[in-house]
Amino acid sequence: MLVTLIPLFDENMSVRAYSLFSQKNNFLLNPSMLGTGQNDGAAKVEGLEVIRNMGIETLPSDKEVFVTLNNISVFSDIDAQCDAPHGRIVLLIDDTFPPVEMYTGRLKELKDNGYKLAIRKLAVHNFEDYRDILKLMDYIFINYKKIPLDKAKLYFNKVYPALKLCAGNIESQEVFEEVKALTGYDLFEGEFFRVPVTKGQNKVAPLKVNYIELLNTVNNNNFELAEAADIIGRDPALAISLLKMVNRMTINSQITSLRHATAMLGQKELKKWINTAVVHEMYSERPSEMTRLSLIRAKFAENLAPVFGQEVQAQELFLVGLFSVLDVIMEKSMSEALKVIKVSKNISDALIDRQGNMALVLDFMLRYESADWQEVSRQMILQKIDVGPVYEAYMGALLWYRKISLDE
């Protein structure tokens, strides 16, 4: 199975919710699965399994998660599959749910159990037929390419005033600005918005537990540099700060990993840095969206190393993922940002020029993150990669992030 989290945002481009996009198989490799085969295991709500593995508590408490149901899984024991607060789960249906009593009755049961409901892919000519279902919905997704958003807003505000409107399939910043001007839409989703940055909120907040663990580590006699490097690797704010310092002290450092950076610094200087600069950051706020994104990318890229036959470059791939949003964080072009950090040529080639073997992993990871399943499937065929290891790599990244963030 292929699965990823897609951010949903408000008119200020702040992330307000997530939608779980998934695909069970590589349909390019197994076209027969597009027929009745795709119903195999359809009674299982795959998104709820992902949330259980990831831990919904790793996301800010005010964020909801949209989870897709099909017209089979809606009748499964959803409560047994869901260990998250029902109020944070939005069960998402589409036009494959016929507007008949069997379905409206089941949706009402789920609503009474505390879940929120949403619908998408509903054509204009079906609005009246779906009246009983729409009355139960908390959200409706309107595809701006297929339905005039201004007319949809007038209709739903009049007939279903409590229904929240989500503008979907927005392809560019320009289109977003046009849609936002309409007002009345609560959430937006678009392929142009995959790096969730609100203006003025693109800083990576540190994870306090890492600072505490670092202080405890380096204040022991004969601490291991590799151990300190691994702790620093859990936090992009720490990693950026470390590499900046190393590059101020050395020339043409060509850093290949955080272990390399700590080795270049040595025990004495590393301990001095941690006991001074790090202490000042102990009371920073909770991890930001940018922190979450960069950490998950870092571990996902590292986990993909053996999948792409690049085991020996796993540590460099970790930095590729970690610094893939460095340009946004530092508000510079990637080439300018890497002049400050100064990583190895392999890493800079991947991040700036999208060249080299590691660029293949980076491109794959970004396509995966955007739920571009057709391109992901194509690349998997070319690289002779199975779905299983990719899913395990992504879930492993989520589980790793859960562990380090909840240790706080």
Protein Blocks (a to p, Z undefined) as FASTA:
>chain_A
ZZdddddddfkopafbdcddddfbdfklmmmlmmmmlmgoklpcfklmmmmmnopmlpcf
kbccdddddfklmmmcfklmpccdfklpccdddfklccbfklmmmmmmmmmnopacddeh
iafklmmmmmmmmmmpmbdcddfklmcfklmmmmmmmmmmmbccddehiabfklmmmmmm
ngoiabdcdfklmbccdehiacccddfklmmmmmmmmmpghiafklmmmmmmmpmklmmm
mmmmmmmmpghklpabfklmmmmnommlmmmmmmmmmmmmmmcccddfklmmmmmmmmmm
mmmmmmnopmmmmmmmmmmmmmmmmmmmnopafklmmmmnopafklmmmmmnogajklmm
mmmmmmmmnopaklmmmmmmmnopafklmmmmmmmmmmmmmmmmmmZZ
